[in-house]
Amino acid sequence: MPEPLPIRLSTRGGTNQAIAFDAKYHNEALHIYRADEQIVLHSYSATEIYQILQSLEKQFGQKYFPLANNVEHLGRGNEKPGLGMTILQVGINASITHAQGSSYLGPCLERLGYCEWNGEPHGIQWRLIQQNISDRQLLQDLADQF
């Protein structure tokens, strides 16, 4: 089976801070690439994404949660609860660099129809708009959307 074409998305920073990137689901992982290049910036397995979603649902329900990926706070272990900190806590690759991929994973979760962005380029937050996502549903949605 040929590799799927990547989907172009953008991080949620302000006009001069938003970064275009490509994402595709292949070999049971969501791969995030620098736009128009084949350099993988981050990869998240379907299992890891499922664990992240489960943790976010448990922590926040349908309330907004922050990006929470400040490199200094993550490094000291005192970052506030949110997407980046959740990746660091439940992620299979528990590194600060991997947790900082939350800037890219958030828009991917939007595309999947699981999260809604608060529309703010500063103070970026999302909330879960779909709960009780099964692992089977996630696999299907990843294949359909990426």
C-alpha positions as CSV (number, residue, x, y, z in Angstrom):
1,M,0.0,0.0,0.0
2,P,1.5,3.4,-1.0
3,E,2.2,6.0,1.7
4,P,-0.6,8.6,2.0
5,L,-0.1,12.2,1.0
6,P,0.4,14.5,4.0
7,I,-2.2,16.9,5.2
8,R,-1.1,20.6,5.6
9,L,-2.0,22.1,9.0
10,S,-0.7,25.0,11.0
11,T,0.1,25.6,14.7
12,R,-2.1,28.0,16.6
13,G,0.4,30.8,17.3
14,G,-0.1,34.4,16.2
15,T,0.3,35.5,12.6
16,N,4.1,35.6,12.8
17,Q,4.3,32.6,15.1
18,A,2.0,30.0,13.4
19,I,4.0,27.3,11.7
20,A,2.8,25.3,8.7
21,F,3.4,21.6,8.9
22,D,2.5,18.4,7.2
23,A,0.9,15.4,9.0
24,K,0.2,11.9,7.9
25,Y,-0.8,8.6,9.5
26,H,1.4,5.7,8.4
27,N,2.7,2.5,10.0
28,E,0.4,2.9,13.0
29,A,1.7,6.4,13.9
30,L,0.9,10.0,13.2
31,H,4.0,11.6,11.7
32,I,4.5,15.4,11.8
33,Y,6.9,16.9,9.2
34,R,8.3,20.3,8.6
35,A,6.2,21.7,5.7
36,D,7.3,20.5,2.3
37,E,10.2,18.4,3.7
38,Q,10.6,14.8,4.7
39,I,12.1,15.7,8.1
40,V,10.0,14.1,10.9
41,L,9.6,16.5,13.7
42,H,7.4,14.4,15.9
43,S,5.7,11.0,15.8
44,Y,2.8,9.8,18.0
45,S,1.6,6.2,17.9
46,A,-2.1,5.5,17.9
47,T,-1.7,3.9,21.3
48,E,0.0,7.1,22.7
49,I,-2.6,9.4,21.2
50,Y,-5.3,7.2,22.8
51,Q,-3.6,7.4,26.2
52,I,-3.3,11.2,25.8
53,L,-7.0,11.6,25.0
54,Q,-8.0,9.3,27.9
55,S,-5.8,11.4,30.3
56,L,-7.1,14.7,29.0
57,E,-10.7,13.5,29.4
58,K,-10.0,12.3,33.0
59,Q,-8.2,15.6,33.9
60,F,-10.4,18.2,32.2
61,G,-13.7,16.6,30.9
62,Q,-15.0,19.1,28.5
63,K,-13.3,22.1,30.1
64,Y,-10.5,24.0,28.2
65,F,-7.0,22.9,28.8
66,P,-3.8,24.9,28.0
67,L,-1.0,24.1,25.5
68,A,1.3,23.8,28.6
69,N,4.6,23.2,26.7
70,N,7.0,25.8,28.1
71,V,10.5,24.2,27.8
72,E,11.7,25.6,31.1
73,H,8.7,24.6,33.1
74,L,8.6,21.1,31.5
75,G,12.3,20.7,32.4
76,R,11.7,21.7,36.0
77,G,8.6,19.5,36.2
78,N,6.4,22.5,37.2
79,E,4.5,23.1,34.0
80,K,0.7,23.5,34.6
81,P,-1.5,20.6,33.6
82,G,-2.4,20.7,29.9
83,L,-1.6,19.0,26.5
84,G,2.2,19.3,26.7
85,M,2.4,18.1,30.3
86,T,0.0,15.2,29.5
87,I,2.3,14.1,26.7
88,L,5.3,14.2,29.0
89,Q,3.4,12.2,31.7
90,V,1.7,9.5,29.6
91,G,3.7,9.6,26.4
92,I,5.7,6.6,25.3
93,N,8.6,8.9,24.5
94,A,8.6,10.9,27.7
95,S,11.0,13.7,26.6
96,I,10.6,17.5,26.7
97,T,11.1,17.7,22.9
98,H,8.3,15.2,22.4
99,A,6.0,17.1,24.9
100,Q,6.7,20.3,22.9
101,G,5.1,18.6,19.9
102,S,1.8,19.5,21.6
103,S,1.9,22.6,19.4
104,Y,1.5,20.3,16.4
105,L,-0.6,17.5,18.0
106,G,-3.3,20.0,19.1
107,P,-4.3,21.0,15.5
108,C,-4.2,17.3,14.6
109,L,-6.7,16.5,17.3
110,E,-8.9,19.3,15.9
111,R,-8.8,17.7,12.5
112,L,-9.8,14.4,14.0
113,G,-12.9,16.3,15.4
114,Y,-11.9,15.6,19.0
115,C,-10.8,19.1,20.1
116,E,-11.9,22.6,19.7
117,W,-9.4,25.5,19.8
118,N,-10.3,28.6,21.9
119,G,-9.4,30.9,19.0
120,E,-6.7,32.7,20.9
121,P,-3.2,32.9,19.4
122,H,-1.8,33.7,22.9
123,G,-3.1,31.6,25.8
124,I,-3.8,28.7,23.4
125,Q,-6.3,26.2,24.8
126,W,-8.4,23.4,23.5
127,R,-11.3,21.4,24.9
128,L,-12.5,17.9,24.1
129,I,-15.7,18.0,22.0
130,Q,-15.9,14.3,21.7
131,Q,-15.6,12.0,24.7
132,N,-15.4,8.2,25.3
133,I,-13.4,7.7,22.1
134,S,-12.7,4.0,21.6
135,D,-9.3,2.8,20.4
136,R,-11.1,1.4,17.3
137,Q,-12.7,4.7,16.5
138,L,-9.3,6.5,16.9
139,L,-7.7,4.1,14.4
140,Q,-10.5,4.6,11.9
141,D,-10.4,8.4,12.3
142,L,-6.6,8.5,11.9
143,A,-6.8,6.5,8.7
144,D,-9.7,8.6,7.4
145,Q,-8.3,12.0,8.3
146,F,-4.6,11.5,7.7
